[in-house]
Amino acid sequence: MEIRWLEDFIALAKTRHFSRAADEQNVTQPTFSRRIKLLEEEMRVTLIDRNTLPLSLTPAGEVFLQSAELITRQLRDTKERCQEIRKQEESQIRFVTTQTLFLSFYKEAIEPFCEQIDMELDINMKSSSWLGIDFVNSLMDQQCDIMLCYWHPAINFIRALDDEQYEHIVIAQETLIPCSATDTNGEPKFTLPGAKRKPLPYIGYYENSFLQPVIHHHLQRQREIPQLQTLSENYHSVSIKAMVKEGYGVGWIPRRLMLDTLNYGKVALAGEENWNIPLEIRMYRSRFNQNPNLNQFWEAIKNKIARNGSL
């Protein structure tokens, strides 16, 4: 059974005339009559009394009319609600970022800013299990509108967004700092660069993460070669932070994520300033994305940074 058959039947019940009902439904009378006949065959009952003038409904037709009106009304309402959902989804700003940036930057900077301008972002929480390249692919495949990420020239996979199709805003500066748990005297248990005879236990990132190539690039350019022995690798800075706090080794962690812990004194810097690694926090989007809310949000971010230098 087709929905249009129900609409045909309702039109016929209203006009009580095949020709006028066919005109209402914008079909020829033979086509209209055939569809009414198909409807009756589907229901296995006569719905129209064709022996009266004007036409009338049979008792079964009267019952069917009530159901047909209810079904078509529910269908119209459902269609309208679905269209509203589609419009809302099209106007939503789909936002992806790493777990570390969500905890250390989004909550403290992006979320309050959105509240100021009365705008909501649709955050993809599944992205916490993504590899670094997955974030870039998400933007390139139009699965998100905005990507918030760390940037450093050593992150090769992000160079795909250097294409003129994409644009970015530098939201803030960040620093990767080497950290170690402290001993009973408040001094770091592990201090860079370490010694060949006793390398430092190193808690690092997986190769396909954002930050591993950054650390590797920086360490290769140090005058003193760090003596490190990899103890564990992780995708998330939060995991590295937890292991560092427990005294398992030294690890590089974004400063924002470590501020409170450093202030408590249970963790300290594991090296001099030359071991710190500068990063940028960037926001990327496609220039061809015409989502009006995205454009409004992007311009608001740019204006706020232009005025204040940061969020």
Order of alpha helices (4+ residues) and beta strands (2+ residues): alpha-alpha-alpha-beta-beta-alpha-beta-alpha-beta-alpha-beta-beta-beta-alpha-beta-alpha-beta-alpha-beta-beta-alpha
